[in-house]
Every structure is written in structure tokens, then in C-alpha cells.
Amino acid sequence: MSSQKAPSIAVRGVGKSYSGVSVLHDIDLDIAPGEVHGLVGENGAGKSTLLKILGGAIKADAGGLSFDGEQVTVGSPRDAIKHGISLISQEGALVPALSVLDNVFLARWSHRGGLVSARADRKRLAGLIETTGFTVDPDARVDGLPIGVQQQVEILRSLARGARVIAMDEPTAVLAEHEKENLLALIRTLAAGGTTIILVSHFLEEVLSVADRITVLRDGALIRTLTAGETSPRELVGHMVGREIDVLYPDPQPVPDGAPVVLAARGLRRGLVNGVDLEVRAGEILGIAGLVGSGRTETLRLLFGADRATDGVVEVDGVTLAQHSPRTAMAAGVALVPESRKEQGLVMQRSVAENVALSSLSGRRTGPFVKRPAEKTAVGEIAKSVDIRAADPEAPIETLSGGNQQKALFAKWLLRKPKVLLIDEPTRGVDVAAKTQIHHLITGLAADGMAVVCVSSEIEELLALSHRVLVLRHGEPVGEYPRGTSPEVVIAAAFGSHEGEPR
Ligand SMILES: Nc1ncnc2c1ncn2[C@@H]1O[C@H](COP(=O)(O)OP(=O)(O)OP(=O)(O)O)[C@@H](O)[C@H]1O
């Protein structure tokens, strides 16, 4: 699909520091034309930094790049485009108020004009949409599109620019199961057509299935490059953390007999959500599964009062939450860890400590956030329990790696010691080792008596973590499954093709 053949890439001695702290050092890496090259490592290992250097989003302090043996300077995204490199970052790089069509051909406006080219662009986009199999409306405004579709727009833009090297930073983290498969198939097609793909992902099975070779980074250093067919998740994890670790999920403790119902919802309705009933007891973890658009996040928002239900009630300890809003929910001991760390959870310009402390303080308080020593200790303990790794704890949270931002979001709500914890996608963007830590944390909180409701697109994770999994389809509960149910049964229920009898 690319107009020119991809170059062979040689990265030599690349390094990067922030305020004197080295986050990437002396990276030597060769990538062959048309190769799918996986990049794995723990949160903060330097994967995004390396991709951003390749994509011209940041400048390396040391070393250089050559393409087909010739040194190239990629000092800006413009340089990268010129050399046929396209970066699809975690942050996204679309203009929200513009249409899909305008975003895809953004950089071309200065070179072309008039109706003829507009028509040609439209035709070209239709062709690309057909080849990729995406379902995107060219005239839709980008800010109204789900994040997975926005990513498709970025891929379309890369292809429209004739990218020969596409670097993708955790592209499947925002996708549902079948969308992931489609994207992996597209990656294979692109590579077969000669495009080089560099893929960062925490899903090791996925990287193993699609990549030719995989490079492991640890603490800013390149540890190994392995052939995908000759390695395993276990070996990769060993290199990632520098030791053999057990990445098995912990089992939740059984819910004690007679444990009281802490959270109940009866007949919840609003928009997509159409009659959700649920009960969660003290010490119990209820998973909510469903496809994108099944009403999972919306149900959590109704439970929290972020949206007010048009019908139905939410009860905590048997008492109906009147005037249900986040304020009344929090007063009753309910906390929500939202899906989007940027839009709903974190103040990006503030430090980890300030962000973690923020939730425990009244909204009216101004000035420095972390004052009381007891609070400082609590913040420190929680940040440690979820293993937030920041080079400088006082630095703004936007300078943390994506996975560490996710952990900070989680920590923020734990300081409130809620009675009911609602969690949306708790391990998105989190590395395998940190994922088990978060699982231990959640099962530990439940063992201490918290009632937990957890939404996750990863069915296996949900089945491992929860006592029961409630499946939603088109906003309605369609079944409830105990631990030990096979993921296929739950997926079939989510799709509406029942294979197993729900309990
Ligand atoms: N602008 C910045 N200022 C200071 N430090 C930064 C900045 N950007 C990144 N870092 C630090 O560089 C290190 C590497 O971050 P990077 O985002 O490359 O990690 P990653 O491997 O992609 O992690 P993740 O899996 O969590 O996305 C981290 O310690 C991060 O805090």
C-alpha cells in the first residue's frame, strides 16, 4: 500500500535524558524493511520515548539514525513524514473539530486546492477505507468518534501519506476483542506489502503472534532482540523485569457467608442502559463484560451518579441514594476509577503526590495540595503499593509513562478508602508485572470487605479477578457467570450467541 519500499533502519547509540535523568541509553537497533518489530518492556522502560525519537516528536540527545545506510536527521514530525515514518502515539494527533477527511489530508492543504483535489482526496480515502476494511464515515467530526475509530483515522492518514514505516504505541489497548484481531490482520497485510511496522504493546501473546522479532527494553536500555518464533511470554517477561516472576493472577478470597449487600441497583435506565439490576456484597468482586457499546461504562457512571438515571435506584447499605450525584455517592463511600486518565481522572500538570491527594480533599481547598504529614505518608504508601515509578515524584504527571499515569489514577481513589469501588479498565496500558500487582491490590481490598465492580475488555482478566461476571448486551444484562467459566462462553453471550447456560 505504500508508494515506496521501506528502508532498512539502523538506530545507533541513541540516548535521551530529562533533567539529567537518563531514560534511554545507547540504543543500537536494526529493523529490516517490511518487518513487524515488537517493542516490549515494563511501564517507563523507554518504549514510547524510542518511538517518539523515530517519529520526530522528540529529539535524542545522543546517537543517530540511518536509512539504507545513509544518515538521516529526524528532528521534527515534518522530517519524519518526509522520510516516510509515521508515528501513531498514545496521545493521538488528530484535530478534534475537523472531519475524518480533513484530518487524513491535513498536511496536504498547502500543496493542493480546489474542488478537483477535494474530490480526488475523497476517492482516495474511500479506496483506503475499503482496503483496510475500516468502517469510518469520511464526513464525521473526529471528536465525536470512539477512540478506536480515531485510531483508524490515524492509520488512514499514515497510509494516505504513503508511510513506509509505521510506529504504533499500544494500538490495541483501546480496542475491543474483534477490533484487535482486525488490526493485527491489517498489520500483517501492510508488512506483507512491504511496510515496516514497529509495535509497542503490553499484550505479549499479541506481539508474539504478529511480530517477526521483538526487542525488550528495561530501564532505558536494550536488553535483547529475539525472534518471535523462538521465544515465549515467560522468557520475554524474564527479560523485561530482569528475573523470573510469577505472572499468575491471584484468586479472590471467597465471599464470607452472610456478607451484607453493600451496593444494589434496581431497574437502572438511561440512554443505552436498559434495566440493569445488580447486587454486590461486602468482599465481593463483580465483573461487568460486554462489547464496546454494550453499556458497561455507562452503567458504572449511573452507579456513581456521574449521569443521573431516568429510572431505577442505587442503594448503598440498603439506603437509596437520593439526589444521586458523584457528591452523594462519594459521601456514601462510593468511588469511581474512570476509564480515561486524561479526561476524567488526573490533573496532568500536577505531581503524582498532588494528584493522589486531590481526591481525599474537599473541592473547595486551594493552594498546595499535600500539606498534612499524615496525608503525605498515606500518599507515599499508596503510590508505593501500586508501584508508581516516577523519576521525580514532584514532576508533573504528564511526564510519567502511560502505565504509571494509570497507576496514579488508581492510587488517587484508594486514599479515600471507599466502601464501594467502581473500576473501569483498571489495567489498560499497564505492564504484565504491574497488572498482577493491581490484581493483588483489588483482591486484597475485597478481602478487607470492599465491594468492587470492575469493567474490563479483557475477558480473561475479568474472569480471573471476579467472583461473578455480569454480561451486558445492548444495555441489558444477558447472563451472569461464576468464576471458572470459559472465556468463550462469556464472549458468546456478549455477542448474543449463547453457547452455555448462564447461571
Ligand atoms: N517529558 C518528560 N519529562 C520527564 N520525564 C519524562 C518525560 N517523558 C517521559 N519521561 C520519563 O521517561 C521514562 C520512559 O518513559 P516512556 O513513556 O518512554 O516509557 P514506556 O516504556 O513507553 O512506558 P509505558 O509502558 O508506561 O507507556 C519514564 O520514566 C518517564 O517518566
PDBQT file of the ligand as one rigid body, heavy atoms in Angstrom, charges set to zero:
ROOT
HETATM    1  N1  LIG A 601       8.638  14.965  29.200  1.00  0.00    +0.000 N 
HETATM    2  C1  LIG A 601       9.211  14.198  30.126  1.00  0.00    +0.000 A 
HETATM    3  N2  LIG A 601       9.838  14.731  31.197  1.00  0.00    +0.000 NA
HETATM    4  C2  LIG A 601      10.427  13.964  32.133  1.00  0.00    +0.000 A 
HETATM    5  N3  LIG A 601      10.450  12.610  32.102  1.00  0.00    +0.000 NA
HETATM    6  C3  LIG A 601       9.840  12.008  31.072  1.00  0.00    +0.000 A 
HETATM    7  C4  LIG A 601       9.189  12.754  30.029  1.00  0.00    +0.000 A 
HETATM    8  N4  LIG A 601       8.681  11.881  29.138  1.00  0.00    +0.000 NA
HETATM    9  C5  LIG A 601       8.992  10.638  29.594  1.00  0.00    +0.000 A 
HETATM   10  N5  LIG A 601       9.683  10.719  30.743  1.00  0.00    +0.000 N 
HETATM   11  C6  LIG A 601      10.194   9.586  31.541  1.00  0.00    +0.000 C 
HETATM   12  O1  LIG A 601      10.882   8.712  30.670  1.00  0.00    +0.000 OA
HETATM   13  C7  LIG A 601      10.748   7.369  31.129  1.00  0.00    +0.000 C 
HETATM   14  C8  LIG A 601      10.343   6.492  29.952  1.00  0.00    +0.000 C 
HETATM   15  O2  LIG A 601       9.014   6.827  29.566  1.00  0.00    +0.000 OA
HETATM   16  P1  LIG A 601       8.277   6.137  28.334  1.00  0.00    +0.000 P 
HETATM   17  O3  LIG A 601       6.977   6.867  28.161  1.00  0.00    +0.000 OA
HETATM   18  O4  LIG A 601       9.199   6.060  27.188  1.00  0.00    +0.000 OA
HETATM   19  O5  LIG A 601       8.018   4.676  28.911  1.00  0.00    +0.000 OA
HETATM   20  P2  LIG A 601       7.215   3.447  28.253  1.00  0.00    +0.000 P 
HETATM   21  O6  LIG A 601       8.171   2.313  28.205  1.00  0.00    +0.000 OA
HETATM   22  O7  LIG A 601       6.589   3.867  26.981  1.00  0.00    +0.000 OA
HETATM   23  O8  LIG A 601       6.125   3.169  29.361  1.00  0.00    +0.000 OA
HETATM   24  P3  LIG A 601       4.546   2.763  29.295  1.00  0.00    +0.000 P 
HETATM   25  O9  LIG A 601       4.511   1.302  29.060  1.00  0.00    +0.000 OA
HETATM   26  O10 LIG A 601       4.052   3.078  30.670  1.00  0.00    +0.000 OA
HETATM   27  O11 LIG A 601       3.902   3.604  28.227  1.00  0.00    +0.000 OA
HETATM   28  C9  LIG A 601       9.729   7.375  32.258  1.00  0.00    +0.000 C 
HETATM   29  O12 LIG A 601      10.430   7.310  33.489  1.00  0.00    +0.000 OA
HETATM   30  C10 LIG A 601       9.071   8.738  32.120  1.00  0.00    +0.000 C 
HETATM   31  O13 LIG A 601       8.637   9.225  33.373  1.00  0.00    +0.000 OA
ENDROOT
TORSDOF 0
